[in-house]
């Protein structure tokens, strides 16, 4: 039996759930990073310290986001949002994704979002429900 492509609305809801999960990981990590950085900073009130702290938090955000998406999709083919909504990321041929392809899919996800989210049109406008990130990574999202 051919797997059914994941419906666009369910994929969007899974993404929103994942953003909430990610925020629960990121907020305390970012808060403690800021507290520690400002505690050890020689000039906690300076503009240079603020710029460095913002840069550090931006790098932390990218690192955590990449880890979240790569580990879940590469490890079991699902993020928590996809688990809750019965979706799974598989290779174009139905095989498991693996960490390398999951990492590339995360990079491609950013590319799909760049031109005003136009890379996601394929999720709603094609029969296979594959966005630019799925095409570039050779993946698809299917119902379990």
N, C-alpha and C positions, 0 to 999 in steps of 0.2 A: 504494500500500500504506500502510495506517495505521500510524504508529509505535507500537511496543509501550511501554507505561509502564514506567519503571525499577522493578525489583523493590525492595521495601522493604529487604531485607537488604543488597543491593548498594549502595543509597543510603546506608545507615548505615555500611557499610565505607568508602565513598568519603569520607564526612564525617570518619571517624576518621583516614584517610590525610591529609586536608586539615588536620586539627588538628595532626598531626605535622609537616607541611610548614610550617604557620604557626608552630609552636613553634621550628623551626630558624631562622626569620626573626626571631622576637620575642626569644628568649633573648639573643643577642649584642647586639641593639639595646638592650634593656632594661638589660643589664649595663653597656654603655658609657655609656648615659644616666645611670645611677646613679653611675658612677665620675666622670664629668665634673661632674655636679651637686654631688657631695660635695666634689670638688676645688676648686670655685669658691665653695662656700658659706662664709659668714662664721662660722657656728656649726654644724659638721658633726655634732655629737653632740646637738643640741637636739631636743626633741619637735616644735617647729614645722618644722624642716628635714625630719624624718621624715615628717610629715603632707604637706608640700609634695611631697616625693619620691614618696610613694605616689600622690598625686593626679596628678602628672606621668606616672607609669608607667601609671596607669589610663587617662588620656587618650591616651597613646601606644598602648596596647593597642587601644582602640576605633578609633583612626585607622588603625592597621595592619590590623586585622580588616576594617574597611569597605573599605579599599583592596584587600586581597587578594581578597575575594569579588566586589567590583564590577568590578575590572579583568579578572579571569579570566572571569567569567560574561558581562560586557558585551562583552569583546573577542572571545572565541571560543566562548562558550556552555558552557565547561567549566572546572572547577578541576582541578588536577593529580590529585586523587583520582578525579574523574569521568573524566578522560582514561584513567587506568590501568584503570578498570573498565568502560569502554565506555558511559558515560552522557553525556547532553547536556541542557542546559536550553534549551528553546525557548519561544516564545510559545504561547498557547493554540491559535492557528491554525497553528502549525508554523514561524512566522517567527523570525528572529533576535531576540535579547532586547534588545541595545543597553545602553548605560551607564546611562541613566535608569531603565529598568525593573529593571536589575540592582541599582542602588542601593536602589530601593524594595523589591526582594525581600530584600535584606540587612536592612533595617529591619523588614520583616514577619517575617523569620526570628527576630528578637529577640522580636517580639510573640507568635509561635507558641510560643516557649520559656517565656514568662513564667508562664502558669498551669500549672505543673508539667509542662510539655511536652505539654499536651493538644492544642495546635495541630498536633501531628504525627500525631495519630490517623488522619487521613485518608490518610496514606501507607500505613498497614497495613490500614485498614478499608474503603477504597473501591476500586472497580474502576479508576478513573483514577489512583490512587496520588498524589493531590495533597493536600499539607498546607495549613494555613491560609496560610502564606507564598506558596504557589503560587496559591491562589485570590485573595489580595489583589493579587498582582503580575501576574496573568494569565499565568502560566507553567506549564509542566509539565516533568517530567524523563522523557526517553525513552531507550531503548537505541539505540545507533548502528547 
